[in-house]
Amino acid sequence: MLQPRIPVNPLPTGTPIPLLKPTPIADIKPTTDHTTAPAPVLPARTTIQLTPGSALAFAAGGGAVVLVVGAVLVSMLLAVAITGASIAVVSVVLRLLVRDMQKGR
């Protein structure tokens, strides 16, 4: 009942593409040139020179990133704490309701 059923296609629907014939080994000419290519020359890296203004901007940007990431992490921690507190309140209420139902009130 739960076995997969694969449909059978007796005739192909598309036009068949002929297979490529491999090239005989006798037609391939061996190469005797085994020279190695020279290693690529890397361009010299330019050094970054920071002026006092750009250094201050760079530090301010880094500080802003730290503040934003900190705010996001604190808000996520607060969301988890609120969720945990609400689950604790719900569990206490449910426990009281179940206890009242068992007493027959």
C-alpha positions as CSV (number, residue, x, y, z in Angstrom):
1,M,0.0,0.0,0.0
2,L,2.8,2.5,0.9
3,Q,5.2,1.4,-1.8
4,P,6.2,4.1,-4.3
5,R,5.0,3.7,-7.8
6,I,7.3,4.8,-10.5
7,P,5.5,5.6,-13.8
8,V,6.8,3.8,-16.8
9,N,7.4,5.7,-20.1
10,P,7.4,3.2,-23.0
11,L,8.3,5.8,-25.6
12,P,10.6,8.8,-25.1
13,T,8.8,12.1,-25.5
14,G,11.7,14.2,-26.7
15,T,14.1,13.8,-29.5
16,P,17.0,11.5,-28.7
17,I,20.5,13.1,-28.7
18,P,23.2,10.9,-30.2
19,L,26.1,10.1,-27.9
20,L,29.5,11.6,-28.5
21,K,32.2,9.3,-29.8
22,P,35.4,9.4,-27.8
23,T,38.6,10.5,-29.6
24,P,41.0,7.6,-30.3
25,I,44.2,7.7,-28.3
26,A,46.2,7.4,-31.5
27,D,45.0,10.9,-32.7
28,I,46.2,12.7,-29.6
29,K,49.8,14.1,-30.0
30,P,52.0,14.1,-26.9
31,T,53.4,17.4,-25.7
32,T,57.1,17.5,-24.9
33,D,57.2,21.1,-23.7
34,H,57.3,20.9,-19.9
35,T,58.4,24.4,-19.0
36,T,56.9,25.8,-15.8
37,A,55.1,29.1,-15.8
38,P,56.7,31.9,-13.7
39,A,55.1,32.7,-10.4
40,P,52.9,35.7,-10.5
41,V,54.3,38.8,-9.0
42,L,52.1,40.4,-6.3
43,P,51.8,44.1,-6.4
44,A,53.1,45.9,-3.3
45,R,50.4,46.7,-0.8
46,T,49.9,50.3,0.0
47,T,49.9,51.3,3.6
48,I,46.9,53.1,5.1
49,Q,47.7,56.4,6.7
50,L,45.3,57.6,9.3
51,T,45.0,61.3,10.0
52,P,43.8,62.4,13.4
53,G,40.4,63.1,12.0
54,S,40.0,59.8,10.3
55,A,41.3,57.9,13.4
56,L,38.6,59.7,15.5
57,A,35.9,58.9,13.0
58,F,37.1,55.3,12.9
59,A,37.0,55.0,16.7
60,A,33.5,56.7,16.8
61,G,32.2,54.3,14.2
62,G,33.5,51.3,16.2
63,G,32.0,52.7,19.4
64,A,28.7,53.1,17.7
65,V,28.8,49.5,16.5
66,V,29.5,48.3,20.0
67,L,26.6,50.3,21.4
68,V,24.1,49.0,18.8
69,V,25.2,45.4,19.3
70,G,25.0,45.8,23.0
71,A,21.5,47.3,22.8
72,V,20.3,44.4,20.6
73,L,21.7,41.8,23.0
74,V,20.2,43.5,26.1
75,S,16.8,43.7,24.4
76,M,17.0,40.0,23.5
77,L,17.9,39.2,27.1
78,L,15.0,41.3,28.4
79,A,12.6,39.5,26.0
80,V,13.8,36.1,27.3
81,A,13.3,37.2,30.9
82,I,9.8,38.5,30.3
83,T,8.9,35.3,28.5
84,G,10.2,33.2,31.4
85,A,8.3,35.3,33.9
86,S,5.1,35.0,32.0
87,I,5.5,31.3,31.7
88,A,6.1,31.0,35.4
89,V,2.9,33.0,36.1
90,V,0.8,30.9,33.8
91,S,2.2,27.6,35.3
92,V,1.2,28.9,38.8
93,V,-2.3,29.8,37.6
94,L,-2.7,26.4,35.9
95,R,-1.6,24.6,39.0
96,L,-4.1,26.4,41.1
97,L,-6.9,25.7,38.6
98,V,-6.1,22.0,38.5
99,R,-6.0,21.8,42.3
100,D,-9.4,23.5,42.5
101,M,-10.8,21.1,39.9
102,Q,-9.5,18.1,41.9
103,K,-11.1,19.4,45.1
104,G,-14.5,19.7,43.3
105,R,-15.1,23.4,43.9
